Amino acid sequence: MKFSLKKLGPGFLFAGAAIGVSHLVQSTRAGADFGFGLLWALLLINLVKYPFFEYGTRYANATGENLIQGFQKLGKGVVWAYFILTFGTMFTIQTAVTIVTAGIAASLFGAGSAVVWTAIITGICFAILIIGRYKLLDSLMKVIVIGLTISTVIAVLLAVNKAEALDFTQVFPAESAGIVFLIAFMGWMPAPLDIAIWQSIWTVEKKKLDPEISPKQSSFDFNVGYVATTILAIGFLSLGALVMFNSGEEFSSNGTVFANQLIAMYTNTLGDWSKVIIGIAALTTMFSTTLTTLDASPRVMNSSAQILAGKSWNRGYLFWLVVLVLGTLSIFFFFISEMGILIRIATVLSFLTAPFYALISFVLITGKHTPEKFRPGKWMRLLSIIGILVLLGFGIWYLIVS
C-alpha cells in the first residue's frame, strides 16, 4: 500500500478531537499528581477502547453508512437513547474545551480576557466550518496534529534531559478523590466512545471526496490517528510527571488561571524560552479539539434527528451548529469559573455511558447488518468482550464508591 498524506483524513480528525482535555488537562494532571503511577490506566483504557473506535471506520467502509444509520437497524430506541445522551452532554463538552482553549490563548498572547478569546475562537471555528466544511477541516487538521506532535516530543525530550531520576512505580488511588479522578481520566482517554460515531461520519465524508480510498487505506488512516493520540497522551503525562510532580502547586478551576499555571510551571523548569513551544503545543491541542467537536456534534445531531423525524433537512447541519454555538456561549457566561467541575461532569458521564456505546457497536458490527467479510475476527471479538466487561466493571465500581 502506497503511503499518501492526501489519502489520510478521518484518522487525523479523530486525533484532533481526542487530543484535548483528556491529554492537556487530564493526562498532565495525572502526571502532576501521581507521577508515572497512572501509566497503567492510560495504556489499559487505550487498549480496551480500541476496537470500538475502530468499528466506526470498519462499519463505514463496509456499508457506506455512518454508525447512527446502523443503530437504526437495531431499533429506533437505540437512536433515541443516543440522541438524548448527545443532546444532554454536547453543550457541556463544547463549553469545557472552549474554556480551556480561551484560557490558554489569553495566557499565551498576554492580552484579552477569556470571555473575549472564547468569542474569537468560537467565531474562527464557526467560519472555518461554514466556509470550508469537511474539505478544509480535513486539510487543516493534518497540519495541527503534525505540528502538535513535533512540539510535544521536543518538550518531553527537554524535560527528560533536565530530570534527575525517573520513577515508574505504578499506583492505584486509595482515596475517594483519587478514585473520582481516575474514572474521569479514563472517561476521556483517549476520547469518549461516542467519537466512534463521529469517526464513521468523517469516513463517509472522506469517501465522498475520494471514492477510490480502499478499506485498507482507511483502516491505516485510523490506526495512524490512534497511535498518535496514544503517544501524545504518554507525552503529556510524562510532562506532568517530569515538570510538575511534587512541585506543591495546586491547579485552579478557573480556565485562564489554570492556563497560566500550566505554562508557568513548564517555563520555570525548562526556561522562559520554552514558553513558545509549550504554548503552541497547548493551544493547538485545544484548538483542534474545539474545532472538531464543533463540527462533529451538529453532524451527529442532524443525522439522528433526520432518522427520528423520518425526513431530511438540507440546513440541518447549520441549524445544529448555530444551536451548539449559542448554547456553548450561554453556558460559558454562567460557568466560566467552574472549568474543573464542567470537565469532571463531562468526563464521568462519558465513562458511565461508555458500556452502552461499546455494546451497541459490538452488536452491530458482529451482526447481520454488517457484511460478513468486514466483521471482526476472533481476537478482536475477544478484546471487545474484555473491553465491555472492563468498562462496565469500572462504571459499577465508581457508582458504588462515589
N, C-alpha and C positions, 0 to 999 in steps of 0.2 A: 504494500500500500504506500503510495507516494505521499509524503507529507506536504501539506499546503496550508499556510496560515489562513488563507481565504476560505478554506473549507471548514475551519473552526468557527464556532459561534456560540451555540447554546451552552457549551461547557464553560466558556468564559462568563456568560451571563449568570450561570449557576454560581461560579466563583465570586462574581461581583456581588450577588445577593447574599451569599453565605458569609463572605469575609467582611464582617461589620461589627455589630455589637458583640457577637459571640467571640470574635477574635480580639478586637481592640480593647473592649471593656472586660468581658468575662475571662478570656484567656490571660490577659495581662494581670487582672485582679487575682486569678488563681495562682499565678507565679508570684505575685507580691505577697499573698497571704500564706501560701503553702510551699513556696519554692518550686522544685520539680516534683513535689509529692503527689500532685494530681495528674501527672502524665499518663498514668494507667487509665484514668477515666476518659481522658481525651482520646487515647488510642482505641479504647473499648467502644465508645459511642460512635466513633468514625467507622469502625468495622461493622457493628451490628446495624447501623443505619444505611450502609452502602447499598444493599440490594434494593431497598425501597426507593431510593433516589434513582438508581439505575433503571428501575421499572418504568419510570416516566419516559425516558428515551426509548426503551425497548418497545413499549406499547405504541408510541407514536410512529416508530419505524414499521411496526408490524401491521398497523391498521390505517395510518394516515389520520388518526383521530387523537385528540387530547384525552387525558385521563378522566375529565369530567364527563365527556361523552361516553366513556367506558363505564363510569359509575352509573350512568342512566340505565345501562343494561342490567345492572344488579338491582334496580328498583329506584323509583323516584324518591323514596325515603332517604336513600343514601345521598342523593343530590341535595335534598332539603337540609340534611344534617350538615353537609359541607358548606352550604350557603350560609346557614345560621352561624356556624363556628367562625367562618371567614369574616362575616359582617361584624361579629362581636369582637374580633381581635385586630382587624386591619388598621383601624384608626390609632389604636394604642401602639402597635408596632411601628407604623409610619411616623408617629409623633416621637417615639423613643429614638429612632435612628436619626431623625431630623434634628432633634435637640442636641445630640452628641456631635453631629456634623457642624451645626451652627456654633457650638461652643469651641470646637477645635479651630474653625475658621476665624472666630473673634480673637482667640489666643495667638494664632499664627500670624495674622496680619496686624494685630495690635490696634485695631480700630473697629468701631461699630459694636453694638450690643448683640446678644444672642437673638433678640427679637428681630433686629434688622437683618442679621445673617440668615435667620430662618426664612424670612420673606424672600431674600435674594436667592438662596439655594433652591427653595421650592419653585420660584419663578423660572430659574435656569432649567431645572429638571422638567418642568411643565413644557417649556418652549422646545427643548430637545425632543420630547415625546410627540408633541403636536406637529413640529416641522419635519422631523426625520423618521418618526415611527420606528419600526423594528430595525430597518437597514442602518440608520445612524447609531442606534443603540448597540447593534452588533459590532460595528467598527470601533466605536468609542471604547467599549468595554475591554477590547483586546489591549489597547494602549494602557488603560488604567491598571489592569491586572498585571501586565508585564512590568510596568513601572513600579507598582506596589511590591512585587516580588523582589525586584532588584534592590530597592531601598530598604526593605525589611531584612534581607540577607546581609546587607552591608552593616546595618545597625546591630544585628546579632553578633557578627564577627568582631565588631568593635567592642561590644560588651564582654564577649568571651575573652578577648585579649586583655581586658582590664581585671577580670575576675581572678581571685587568688586561689580558690578551690571550688569544685563542683560537687554537690551532694544530691544524688539521685534516689535517696531513700523515699519509698512510696508510703503514703499515709491515707487513712480513711477517717474523715471527720467524726469526732465523737460527740461534739456539742450540737444542739439543735440549729444554731445559726450556721454552723459549718455544713450541716446536712441540707439545709434550705439552699445554701449557695451551691452545693454540689448538684442538686437537682436542677437549679436554674442554669448552671454551667452546662450540664448535659442536655438541657432542653433546647438550647440554640447551638449546640455543637454537632456537626459543623454548621447546621441550619435546622429550622423547623421542618418536619417531614412534609408539610404541605407544599414545600418548594418543589417537590417531585411533580406536582401538578403544573406549576409554573414551567418546569423544565420540559414537560410534554408539549405545552403550548408553544414555547420558543422553538422546539424541534420542528413542529408543524410549520411555523412561520419561516424557518430556515429552509425547509424543503420547498416552500413556495418561491423563494429567491433562487435556489439552486436545486432543481429537481433531480440532478444527476448524483447528488450525495448518496452514497451507499449506506446501508445499516452499519457496516463495519466502520466506515469513516465517522459516522455519527456516534457510535459507541466509543471510538477512540477519543473523539472530541470531549465527551462527557468525562472519561477517565482522566484526561489531562486536567480538566477543571477540578475534579475531585481530589486528585493528588496535590494540586496547587493549594486547595483550601486546607488540606491536612498539614502540609509543610508549613504554611503560614501560621496555622494555629499553634504548632510547635514553636515557631519563631517568636510569636507574641508571648506565649507562656514563658519561653526562655528569657525574653527581655524583662518580663516582670520579675522572674526569679533572680536574674543576674543584677538588675539595677535597683529593684525596689524591695526585695525580700529582706526583712529585719531592719528596715530603714526607720520604723516607728511612725511613719506617715499614714494617716487615715484619709481615704478618699471622700470627697464631698459628694452629695447627691445633686448638687447644682451643676448643670451642664458646662457652663463657662468655667467655673471654679475647678471642676474635675479636669477639664482640658488643660488648664494652666498647671495644675498639679502634675498631670501626666507628663507634659512636655518638660516642665522644670526639673522633675526628678531624673529624667534622662540626661538633660543638658548639664545638671550638677555633677553627674558621674562621668559623662563622656566628654564634656566641654561645650561651651556656648556655640562653637562652630557646628555642632551636630544638630542644632535646633532645626535647621532647614530640612535635613534628612528625615528626622523624626516627624516633623510637622507635615512634610509631604506624604510620608507613609501613612500617618494617621488620617489626614484629610482625604486622600484618595481612597483609603479603606472605607470611610463612612460615606463619601460622596457616591461611590459605586453602589453601596447598599441602598442609599436613599433613592437613587435613580432607578435601580432595577425593581425595588419594591413598589415604587410609584407607578411603574409600568405594569407589573405583574398582577397586582391586586385588582385593578379595573378590568384586566383581561379575564381573570377567572370569575369575577362577579358578573361580568357581561355574559360569559359563556353559560354559567349556571342559571342566570336569570332567564336567558332565552330558552333553555331546556325546560325550566319550570313553567314558563308562560306559554310554551308551545309555539313561539313565533320569534322571528329575528328582528333586530333593530340596528340599522346601519350606524346610528350615532350612539350606540350603547357604550362603546369604549370611552368616548368623550364624556358621556354623562357620568359614568362611574369615576372617571379621572377627576372631574370637577368636584364630585361629591367627596372623594378622598382628600383632595387639596383643602376644601373648605372645612371638612371635619378635622383634619390634622391641625390646621391653623387655630380652630376654635379650641380644641383640647390643649394646644400649646399654651394659650394665654392663661389657662386655669392651672396647669401643672408644670410650669417652667422650672420651679424649684424642686420638683419631685422626680427628677430623672431616674434615680435609683429605684423608686417604687414602681414607676412605669415599666422599667426594664425587667424587674423581678416578676411583676404580674404577667407580662408578655411571655417571658421565658418559661415560667412554671406552667402556664396554660399550654404552651407549645409542647412541653414534655408530657403533660397529662393527656393530651389529645393524640399523641404520637402512636399509641397502640391502635387507635381507630384507623388512622391513615395507613398504618403498616398492614393491618388485617385486610382492609378492603382492596388495597393494591395487590396484595398477595393472592387473594381470591380471584381477582380479575385477571391477573397475568398468568395464572396457572389453570384457568377455566376455559370453557368452550368459546368464549368471546375473543380469545387470543389464538391466532393460527399456531398449530402445533409446533412448527419449526422455530417459532420465536419464544416458546415457553422456556423458562429457566431449567437448567439441568439439576441433577440430584444434589450437588454440593451447594448450589445457590439456594435451592429449596430448603436444605438443612440450615444454612446460615440465616435464611429468612425466618424459619420457625424459632431458632435460637434468639434472633433479634426481637421477635414479637414477645417471647417469654421474658427477655431481659427488660424490655420497655414496660411491659405490664407489671413485672415484679417491682421495678424501681418506683413506678407510679403508685402501686398499692402501699409500698413501704413508706413513701413520702406522706400519703394520706393518713397513715397510722401514726407516724412520729411527729407530724406537724401540728 
